[in-house]
Amino acid sequence: MSYWCPKSQGATSDINSTRSILTQIMATNNEVNWSNIQKRLEMYPHEAAEVDRFNVTVLHHIIRKHINIPIDILRLLIDKYPLSLSLCDKMTGCNALHVACGSKESDKMKDIIKLIIERRIDACRQSCFDGRLPLHKCKGVEIAKQLIDIYPEGVSVYIHTIIRKES
């Protein structure tokens, strides 16, 4: 069990649950009723801003665990809490773009990364605790090329961080 994903309790998303969206997302593996999550976000928009004890947002958890999220739900989640794109978790210092870039490259993940960049292009320049940019977390060439086009200086940022630490 990692700090990202507590062991599943077999829960599914429920609009009428007393548990928040974050609690429901953390407790499920892949059995998410996205229409219920959408309705719940519309009824309780403040739940998009909820973070766990490691400052991991609902957005971080969804990107990390649920590659099958409909892009409209992701858009709604970001609209309800845009700050979630720049918040970093307390364990690694990763923002949502770091998390997405560190996931297996797929067409869906490319769409998620594109959406994050459209909404918060400066997330490409944000370093995590070990000095890495989202570019340095990329699992695929296509996404890496896109990030290099946006922030070419990012190629050398991590190298300079390592050199400074060794000096």
N, C-alpha and C positions, 0 to 999 in steps of 0.2 A: 504494500500500500504506500503510495507516494503522498506528499503533502497536497498534490493537485486533486487527487481523486480518492476520497474515502471509499472504503469497501461498499459495494452496492447493497442496498437494503431491499432491493426488488421494487422500489417505488416507481410510479409513473407520474408524469406531470398532471396536475389537477387544478383547475381554475378555482375551485371552491376550497382547496386545502388551506389549512392554517399555516402551512409551511410556505416560505417565500420561494421565488423562482430560483434563487441561488441554492437553497436547501434542496429543492427538487432536482435541480440539474446535478448537484454533487452526488445525490443518492441514486441516480439512474446510470445505467450503462448506455444502451442505445435505444431504449424503449421510451422515446419522448413523444408526447402528443404535441406537436408544434402549434396546432391551432389553439390548444388550451394555453400554451405559453404566450401566444400572441394576445389572446383575450385577457390573460392575467396582466400582461404588460400595459395594455390599454386601460385596465381598471386600476392597477397599482403601479404607475410609472416610476415611483420612487424605488421600487425593488430593483430597477436596472442599476442603481447606484450602490447596491449592497456589496460589501467585500467580506471575505472570510478573515480569519485571524492573521493570515499572511499577506493581507492587502491584495488578494487575488480577486478580481472582479468577476461578475457573471460572464462578461465577454471573454475573459481569459479562460474560464472553465469551459465555456461552450466551444471555443476554438480548439482547445486542447483535447476535449473528449468527444465532440459530436461533429465530425466532418460532414454529416448528412444534414446539417442545419439549412433550412431554406434561406436564401440570401435576403428575402424580404423580412424575415424575422431578425436577422443580423442587422439589417438597416434600421429597423424599428428600435432595437436594443441600443444602437449607437445614437439614434435621434433622441431617445429618452435620457441618455447619459453620455454626451460626447466626451467628457473627461476620461471615460474608461479607455479611450485610445492612447492616452499619454500616461496613465497611472502605471506604476511599476510594482511588482510584487516585492515583498520584503526579503525573500529568500535568495533570489537571483538578480533582482533589479530589472527583470524583463518587462517590456511593455507588450501590448497585444500584437504588434507587428513582429517582435522577436518570437513570440509563441507561434504565430502563424508560419513564419519562415522556418522554424525548427520542426514543423510537421512535415509529413511525407508530401511530396509535391503531387498534386492531382489537379484536374480541371476545377474542381470545387475550391480547393485551397488557393488556386490562382485567382479565382473570383473574390475570395475573402481578402486576399492581400491587395488586390486592385481596389476594393472598396475601402480598406483601411487607408491606403495611400491617397485615394481621392478625398477622404475626409480629414486626413491629418498627415500631409506630406512630410512634415518635419519629424515624424516618428522614425524616418530613415536615418536621422542624425543622432538619435538617442542611444547612448551606450548603456549596457547593463553593468553589473558590478565587476565583471572580469574585463571590462573594456571593449567588449564585442558589440558591434552594431547588428541590426537585423540581417544585413548582408552576410555577415560572418556565420550566421546560423542557418543560411539557406541550404536546403537539401536538393535543389535543382538549379540547373544552369539558366533556364529561361527567367526565373524569378531573380536570380543574381544579376543577370544582365539588365533587367528592368531597374533594380536598385542602383546599379552602377551608373546607369543613364541619369538617374535622379540626383545622385550624390557621388560623383566620381572620386572625390577625395576619400571616401569611405574605404577604398581599397587599401590605403596605407595607414588608416587610423589605428587599426589593431596592432600593426607592426610597430608603430611609434610607441604605443602603450607598453608593449613587451620590452622594447629597448629601454624606455624610462625606468621600468621596474627592475631591470637587470643592472642598471647603472648605479 
